[in-house]
Every structure is written in structure tokens, then in C-alpha cells.
Amino acid sequence: MRGPHSLEDRPLSRANHHRLSGSRRNAPQVTLIFVVQNGIAMKLRITLGSILALAFPICPAQTINFDRAQAGSVPDGWTIAMTHQGGAPKWEVLKDGSAPSKPNVFAQISSDRTAGRFPLAIWDRTSLKDGALSVKFKAVSGTVDQGAGLVWRYRDANNYYIVRANALEDNVVLYKVQNGERVSLAPKGAVSNAYGVKHKVPKQAWATLSVTFRGRVFTVSLDGEKIFDVEDTSFAGAGKTGLWTKADSVIYFDDFLVVDDGNK
């Protein structure tokens, strides 16, 4: 129900009506000419904004910020998993005064030091082939690792793509996990055995990791700066998305953004 002061309920004054009408008349227009059967031409005048709306359709997007979830819980819509063996992962909602969107974060707080152990939190409510992900993260602690990652085209705990930023190693690396084997994928234009890109990753401070994935091309950014591209065709179909950590990494996450390009 709309409130009494809803903008939709307010009648337009005559002055506002004239301003709106004038803005429509003054909007940039173009003429499209369509040639149809027998050489007959048809003209159609439309606004430039209409053309842009047709050329650049809006992609469905959702941001999950965990602020309505109960502290100590796993939020609705998320499934906890793990690649390889080790102590069970411990994901839960925490209150954090430094959260980009207060009051809550989603945190992996288990400190099991098993090096080949990869705790996962999978977002079950979206499956997409092409799109974009981003998340704000804070590397809190970890002596073996301090890695925060994004997962896409997830089939199961042994098959997915993941890009992670590591605050201990100061690098960003993209991998595929195929049949349980994690393999780093070299950045486009680098030597075949290149291991990601060296880049400062902050400790005890918030940063934003992002990836776009369209077809075989993946583009990775950190804090809005493009880091590298990767090309790979191992997983071409749609899959789920999610969050990733490694070993004893204690990582806080917030504002998980999912954009679906709509390609199936």
C-alpha cells in the first residue's frame, strides 16, 4: 500500500505538467526509415532514449547484504559445502560495525589449517550462464591463507570456476575446479604457466572483488580496477554462484551482487 505522501499519489501541478510535457517534446528524437515489401518506405520518429533502451536491455540484478538474517545463522537461500577434506566449514551471519551495509556480514570463521580445504557458501536462488558478480570482503585472519573468492557456473563442490584475492600472497588468481582438481588459469596474454597477477590485497580492511563472465571470457577486477582477462571453455553452461575461502582464512563478506545477462 502506498503511503499518503507517495510520489505516485501526488497530483501534478499545472507548472509541473508543463515541465514534464516540455521535457518530452524537447527529448532528442531520431527518424528511423524502414523499407518494406515493394520498396515502400515507412518513417518512425522515436526518442533517442527509446533506442538506447532497445539496444541495451536491463539485466536482472540482486544484491544480498545479510542485514535481515539472524546473527549466528546461515541465511535463507544459501547452502554450505566444501571442496576436499578437513574440518567442517563454519559460515554464519555476524554483526560487524565496519560492515559496508550495516549491521551484518556473512563470515567464514572456521580456522582449520588444512591447506587443501575450500569452504563454500552457494547461493541457491539463481543459476546463470553469463553475467557478473561482485562482493565486498575483509580478510580478518589466517596463517595458512587469507583468501576470499567468488564462484560461478557451479555444478557441485568439485566442478566450478573461482577467482580469489589473497591478502597473504598479495595476488589475484582465477582457477577452475574440475573433478575436484584445482587448476590455475593463466591471464590472457601471459605465459601459459603464469599464476594470476600480483596485486596488493588489504588485510583488516574492506575491498571489492568482481568478475564478469560471458561465454569463454572472464574479466576480473579489484576495487573497480581491471586486473586481467582469462579465457576457458571447461564449463560453458549455466550454474550457481557463491563465495569461497581456503584453509584457515577468516573472511567477512557483504553486499554480494549477482547480475544475470539472461543467456541460458
C-alpha positions in Angstrom: 0.0 0.0 0.0 1.3 3.4 -0.9 1.7 6.0 1.9 -0.2 9.3 2.0 3.0 11.1 0.8 3.8 8.7 -2.0 5.1 10.5 -5.1 2.6 8.4 -7.1 -0.3 9.8 -5.2 0.6 13.5 -5.6 -1.4 15.3 -8.3 0.8 17.2 -10.8 0.6 21.0 -10.6 0.0 22.8 -13.9 3.6 24.1 -13.8 4.9 20.6 -13.3 2.6 19.2 -16.0 4.0 21.8 -18.5 7.6 21.0 -17.4 7.0 17.3 -18.0 5.3 17.9 -21.3 8.0 20.2 -22.4 10.7 17.7 -21.4 9.0 15.1 -23.6 8.8 17.5 -26.6 12.4 18.5 -26.1 13.8 15.0 -25.8 16.3 14.2 -28.6 14.5 12.4 -31.4 15.7 10.5 -34.5 13.9 9.2 -37.6 14.1 5.5 -38.4 13.3 4.6 -42.1 12.1 1.0 -42.7 12.0 -0.3 -46.3 9.3 -2.9 -46.5 7.9 -5.0 -49.4 7.7 -3.5 -52.8 10.1 -0.7 -51.9 7.6 1.1 -49.7 9.3 3.2 -47.0 7.9 3.8 -43.6 9.2 6.5 -41.2 9.0 6.3 -37.4 10.1 9.1 -35.1 11.2 7.9 -31.6 13.3 9.4 -28.8 17.0 8.6 -28.5 16.3 7.1 -25.1 13.9 4.6 -26.6 16.6 3.4 -29.0 19.2 3.1 -26.1 16.6 1.1 -24.1 16.2 -1.3 -27.0 20.0 -1.6 -27.7 20.9 -2.0 -24.0 18.3 -4.1 -22.2 18.3 -4.0 -18.4 19.8 -7.2 -16.9 18.2 -8.6 -13.7 20.4 -7.9 -10.7 20.2 -8.6 -7.0 22.3 -7.6 -4.0 22.3 -9.7 -0.9 23.6 -7.9 2.2 22.5 -10.2 5.0 21.1 -7.5 7.2 17.7 -9.2 7.8 19.3 -12.5 8.7 19.6 -13.5 12.3 23.1 -13.4 13.8 24.6 -16.8 14.2 22.6 -18.3 11.4 23.2 -19.3 7.8 20.9 -17.0 5.7 17.9 -18.4 3.8 18.9 -19.3 0.2 22.4 -20.4 1.0 23.9 -23.9 1.1 27.2 -24.7 2.8 29.6 -27.0 1.0 33.4 -27.8 0.9 35.9 -29.0 -1.7 38.3 -31.6 -0.4 38.6 -32.8 3.2 39.3 -31.2 6.5 37.4 -29.7 9.4 33.8 -28.7 8.7 33.4 -25.1 7.4 31.7 -22.6 9.7 29.7 -19.9 7.9 27.4 -17.6 9.8 25.9 -14.1 10.0 27.8 -11.8 12.3 27.3 -8.2 13.4 30.2 -6.0 12.4 30.4 -2.3 13.0 32.7 -1.9 10.0 30.2 -3.6 7.5 29.7 -1.6 4.3 26.0 -2.1 4.8 25.3 -2.3 8.5 24.8 -4.2 10.7 25.6 -7.7 9.4 28.2 -9.6 7.4 28.3 -13.2 6.2 31.5 -14.8 7.6 33.6 -18.0 7.3 35.0 -18.3 10.8 36.5 -21.8 11.0 40.2 -21.8 11.4 41.1 -25.3 10.4 44.6 -25.2 8.9 44.2 -28.0 6.3 45.8 -26.4 3.3 43.7 -28.1 0.6 40.4 -27.3 2.2 38.0 -24.9 0.5 34.8 -23.9 2.3 32.0 -22.8 0.0 28.7 -20.9 0.5 26.5 -21.3 -2.5 23.6 -19.0 -3.4 20.8 -21.4 -4.5 18.3 -19.0 -5.8 20.0 -18.1 -9.1 21.5 -20.2 -11.9 23.2 -18.2 -14.7 25.4 -18.8 -17.7 26.6 -15.2 -18.4 26.6 -12.3 -16.0 28.6 -10.6 -13.3 29.4 -11.0 -9.6 30.9 -8.7 -7.0 31.4 -8.9 -3.3 32.9 -6.7 -0.6 35.2 -8.7 1.6 37.5 -8.2 4.6 40.4 -10.6 5.3 40.3 -10.9 9.1 42.9 -13.5 9.9 44.6 -16.7 8.7 48.2 -18.0 8.9 48.0 -20.6 6.1 45.9 -18.4 3.9 43.7 -15.3 3.8 41.8 -15.9 0.5 38.4 -14.5 -0.4 36.7 -15.8 -3.6 33.8 -15.7 -6.0 32.3 -18.8 -7.5 30.3 -19.1 -10.8 29.0 -21.8 -13.1 28.9 -24.1 -10.0 27.8 -27.6 -10.7 28.8 -29.2 -7.5 31.6 -28.9 -4.9 34.1 -30.5 -7.4 33.2 -28.5 -10.5 33.1 -24.7 -10.8 35.1 -21.5 -11.6 36.6 -19.4 -8.8 38.6 -16.2 -8.6 40.2 -15.3 -5.3 42.2 -12.4 -3.8 44.8 -13.4 -1.2 45.9 -10.9 1.4 48.9 -13.0 2.5 50.3 -13.5 -1.0 49.1 -10.1 -2.4 47.8 -11.7 -5.7 44.6 -12.4 -7.5 44.2 -15.8 -9.3 41.4 -17.4 -11.3 41.0 -21.2 -11.2 38.8 -23.9 -12.5 37.9 -26.8 -10.1 37.2 -29.8 -12.4 36.6 -33.3 -10.9 38.0 -32.0 -7.6 41.3 -30.8 -9.1 42.0 -27.0 -8.8 44.0 -25.6 -11.7 45.0 -22.0 -12.1 44.2 -20.4 -15.4 46.8 -18.0 -16.9 45.7 -14.4 -17.6 45.2 -13.7 -21.3 48.4 -12.6 -23.0 50.6 -14.1 -20.2 52.8 -17.2 -20.4 50.9 -20.4 -20.1 52.1 -21.2 -16.6 51.5 -17.7 -15.2 50.0 -17.7 -11.7 47.4 -14.9 -11.7 48.6 -11.3 -11.1 50.5 -9.7 -8.2 48.3 -7.0 -6.6 48.1 -5.6 -3.2 45.2 -7.1 -1.2 44.4 -5.3 2.1 44.3 -7.0 5.5 41.7 -6.0 8.1 40.1 -3.6 5.5 37.3 -3.8 3.1 37.9 -4.3 -0.7 35.7 -5.3 -3.6 36.3 -8.3 -5.8 34.4 -8.5 -9.1 34.2 -10.8 -12.2 32.2 -10.7 -15.4 31.7 -13.9 -17.4 30.4 -14.0 -20.9 31.0 -17.1 -23.0 34.6 -18.1 -22.7 35.9 -14.7 -21.5 36.2 -13.8 -17.8 37.2 -10.3 -16.6 38.5 -9.8 -13.1 38.6 -6.5 -11.2 39.6 -5.4 -7.7 38.2 -2.2 -6.2 37.0 -1.2 -9.7 40.4 -1.7 -11.4 40.5 -4.3 -14.1 43.3 -6.8 -13.2 43.2 -9.4 -16.1 41.1 -11.5 -18.5 41.0 -15.2 -18.8 39.6 -17.5 -21.5 38.4 -21.0 -20.8 35.7 -23.4 -22.1 35.6 -26.1 -19.4 32.2 -25.1 -18.0 30.0 -23.5 -20.7 26.6 -24.0 -19.2 24.6 -22.2 -16.5 25.4 -22.8 -12.9 25.0 -21.4 -9.4 27.2 -18.7 -7.8 28.7 -18.2 -4.4 31.5 -17.4 -2.0 34.8 -19.3 -1.3 37.6 -19.3 1.2 40.6 -21.5 1.9 42.2 -23.3 4.9 42.1 -21.1 8.0 41.0 -18.0 6.2 38.6 -16.0 8.4 36.8 -13.7 5.9 33.9 -11.3 6.2 31.6 -10.8 3.2 29.0 -8.2 2.4 26.9 -6.8 -0.5 27.0 -9.9 -2.7 25.9 -8.7 -6.1 24.6 -11.0 -8.9 23.8 -9.8 -12.4 22.2 -12.1 -14.9 22.8 -11.4 -18.6 19.8 -13.6 -19.4 21.7 -16.1 -21.6 20.8 -19.7 -21.0 
